[in-house]
């Protein structure tokens, strides 16, 4: 699935989902941007400190909450890493 299709599917689904906020949208678009920058590799390995400037989320608690919620709501698959040397894994095609 290409980036345009992923983004379109997300927007269509999120439009009808009252749980999705601007922070969720910004985070998803930031993840999609990083995925494109990294040649569309799956899974996407990310660290919060690299994603947060993209999506303009300044608080780590908000970032982690939004990541967990995007996973819970079925927009991404998020595998958190509790190791500071390994990034968390994100799958955009759920």
C-alpha positions in Angstrom: 0.0 0.0 0.0 1.4 3.4 -0.9 1.6 6.6 1.1 -1.3 8.3 -0.6 -3.5 5.3 0.0 -2.5 5.0 3.6 -3.1 8.7 4.2 -6.4 8.7 2.4 -7.6 5.6 4.4 -6.5 7.2 7.6 -8.3 10.5 6.9 -11.5 8.8 5.8 -11.6 6.6 8.9 -10.5 9.3 11.3 -13.1 11.8 10.0 -15.9 9.6 11.4 -14.0 8.7 14.6 -14.8 11.1 17.4 -11.9 9.8 19.5 -9.3 11.1 17.1 -7.8 14.5 17.9 -5.4 16.8 16.1 -2.6 15.3 18.1 -3.4 11.8 16.7 -3.6 13.2 13.1 -0.3 15.0 13.5 1.4 11.9 14.9 0.1 9.7 12.2 1.2 12.1 9.4 4.6 12.4 11.1 5.0 8.6 11.2 4.0 8.4 7.6 6.6 11.1 6.7 9.3 9.1 8.5 8.2 6.0 6.8 8.6 7.7 3.4 12.0 9.2 4.4 13.2 5.7 5.3 12.2 4.2 1.9 8.9 2.7 3.2 10.6 0.0 5.3 8.4 -2.1 7.6 8.4 -2.1 10.4 9.3 1.5 11.1 11.7 1.8 14.0 11.2 5.1 15.9 12.3 6.9 19.0 10.0 9.4 20.7 12.7 12.1 20.6 12.8 11.9 16.8 9.1 11.8 16.1 7.9 14.5 18.6 9.5 17.5 16.8 7.7 16.4 13.6 4.2 16.3 15.1 4.8 19.2 17.5 3.9 17.1 20.6 6.2 18.4 23.4 5.1 16.1 26.2 6.3 12.5 26.3 3.1 11.4 28.2 1.0 12.8 25.4 3.1 11.2 22.7 3.0 7.8 24.3 -0.8 8.1 25.0 -1.5 9.0 21.4 0.7 6.1 20.1 -1.1 3.6 22.3 -4.5 5.0 21.3 -3.7 4.9 17.6 -2.8 1.2 18.1 -5.9 0.5 20.3 -8.2 2.2 17.7 -6.7 0.2 14.9 -4.8 2.8 12.9 -1.3 1.4 13.5 0.3 -1.5 15.2 2.6 -0.2 17.9 5.2 -2.4 19.6 6.8 -0.3 22.4 10.4 -0.8 23.2 11.4 -0.4 26.8 15.0 -0.4 25.8 16.5 3.1 25.2 18.9 1.7 22.6 16.2 0.1 20.5 13.4 2.0 18.8 9.7 1.1 19.1 8.3 -0.6 16.1 5.4 0.9 14.1 3.4 -0.9 11.4 1.3 1.5 9.3 -0.6 -1.2 7.3 -3.0 -2.6 9.9 
